[in-house]
Every structure is written in structure tokens, then in C-alpha cells.
Amino acid sequence: MLAFLFTLFVSWLNLWGPQKPLVLQPAPFPVARPLFAVAAVRDERPGRPPLAWLLTSTAATVQPVDLQGGTETALQQFAARSLPQPTAARYRVTIRVLECRVQEVPAANRQAAGQLTVRLAFDWQNVEGRTVTLTEYRSGARYQRPLTDRTVVETALQQNLLGGFRYLQQWLEQGVRQDARLATAVRPSFRYETRQTEADTLFYDPARPLSWTDFTGQPRPKGRYAAAVFPGFAYQGRPRVVNGTIELELWLKVFVVRSSSWVAPDQRTAYNLNHEQRHFDLVRLVVERFRRKASPDSLTVEDYNSILQLQYLKSFTEMNHLQDQYDQETHGGTDAAAQERWNRRIDAELRGYGIVR
């Protein structure tokens, strides 16, 4: 009678007693210096249900089973013990557990047939504090096991999670070469366009100053000016990602439109040409200041384009202000003393920036 009651008690435990939690053992990661380290794990499964529903040893029912320590803690420890030390990792990621479930049903020969489903999202907070979802990982496995041995369940979980780490490493290795979201810095480089490739456009070149042949526009009716030149500037950018850095190649274009520039009859003097050249020089100086404001420290990965646009607009305003000030103080070039003062000022700035010697 006592033996019967003991057997009944054991059967009751198998049917209704809580099962031991699953233990997630660490597994060696095959990359000595991964690009990432796991900063945090968040369980975002709706309702945070038990991770597994496993058959009891009698195959009479399934019971809920969790990871030892809970999903977040177990995965965090698994990452810490499986991955190398994160000191050299470039990206510290947060793993969001979107799905992680094991479901078993009875199979032949007192076996349990199980299905594992895993879906993880990997987030990274970039250097500017913005959270970027990098990629998602989906995986799964089917297995059969003896009812008395749960080792295959723990191994399947281990290998699928390790597969997620391998997937992220491969994704980063590819993305760091071309995905701007992974960039950690912007490094601009500048080139001034000096090639004379357009018939109606003269690009600023210290070795090629203005000549009267560049003034092809129709002279204006008689007025206060002997000539007029219409310089401007623009920039063109070509970004590319190189090893986690946005290499931003910028072409700076300081130009005069020939067909908008004119000279009145009998006004083709060296003095007047110098006055117009100084208008061109002033634009070149403004653009040099624009270039120096667009430093790596001033450009952010997320907003480098809008920052450049804002600096461009400010520099364009500065250019217009300087042009007006120059004409007002020199009275359109008719005040020789004022003109000479501006000549000296502009020459000094051109030398100071290394534009001319």
C-alpha cells in the first residue's frame, strides 16, 4: 500500500509538479574580435510567456518551463560568457527578444517532438544618441528527444542563439563597408574646381585671373558702373562609407557666369578689371571660410548634409554682404584710396589662407 501511494505521488509530480528550468550553457564564439558586444537584453515578447512548453516524463501533458534566471538574465549571461571580452568592440548592441518559444507534442516510441522558433532584433545607439535598429534574425529548429532527457532542448536553444551572434557579426562585416547607419564619424575632404570645362562658366583659379574676354554679357544702359561681374559659389558632395566612416568628398565651385558679366564701351581698363577681380576674390575667401567651418568636429553622422546646407546659406549671406560693403566703400571702384585699402586687405587674406603667395 505504501509503495502504491509513493508511485502515485511521483506520477502526480510528473503531471503537475514544476519542471526544472532550462540551463543555457555558453558556447565559444568563432570570431576572436567581434565587432559587437551585447550591452543589454530586453524581452519584448507579448505578455512574456514561459519560453518552453515541454512534455513531462509520462507524456501526459506539457508544462511551462523557463530559462534559469529568466529570459533576459539568461541571454545576457550567455552573451557575456560566449563572446570575447568587449573592450575592442565597435558596436554595443541591445538584443530585443521578439519571439523565443519551444513547443512539444508527443511522438512515437515515447519521444517528444519539439519545434523551436527564435526572432531577435539588434539595436545600436549611435554616437549621437539615436537608437538604430540594425537587423533582425529569424531561426528555428525541429527535434525529437526521449521524454527523460531535455539536453537536446538546451542545445537547440544554445546553437540558435549562437547562430544569431554569427549572423550579426557577418551583417556588420558587410554593413560597415557601405551602410551609413553604421558610421561613427564624418571625414570631409575638399577640392576646388578649377578646370575650365564649361563655355559660359569660369571657375576661380589663382593662376587664371579674370580678363575682359570673360565679360560677354550685353552692357547695361549708361549708369554708375563701368562694368559688372556676377560671381557665385556652390558645392557638390559625394559620400561613401569606408570602414565605418562617412568619407565625404566635396567639390567647391567658385565661378563667374560670363554671359551675366558685362563691361561698358571704352571701360576696359586695368583699374576697372582689378575692381571686378576683387569681387571674384571675395567669393573665394568666403568659400575658404565655409570650408574651414565644415570640419569633422562640426559634422554629425545623422545631420551632416543639413549642417552643410545651413553653413552654405550663412556663407551665401556673408558673400552678399561683403559684395555690397565693398561696392559701397569703394563707390563702385571710383574711390581709388578705398580701392587700394580693399586691395591690400584682400591680398593679405588670400596669402593668409595660402590661396596665393
GILIN-V883612 format. One line per field, one symbol per residue. psi: psi as a letter, one per 20 degrees, with the letter a starting at -180 (. if undefined). Layout:
BEGIN
psi: ???
END
This chain:
BEGIN
psi: gghghgghgghgghgiqqqqqqpoqqpppjphmqiqqohqppokppimrqhqoqqriijhrqqpprqpiqgggghghgghhhqrpjhjphpoqpppohpoqppqqqrqllqppqppppoqqoqporijjpppogrqpprrqqrqqqhjojghghgggghhghhhggggghghhghiiiohhiqirpoqqqppoipniphjpoqpohinrqriiinirpqrqpbiqhrpqnraqrqpqnqqpoljpoooppppoprpogiiprpqqjjmqhghhgghhhgghhghgghhhgghhmrhhipqghkhghgggghghghgggghgggggghghiljjiohghghghgggggghghhijhr.
END
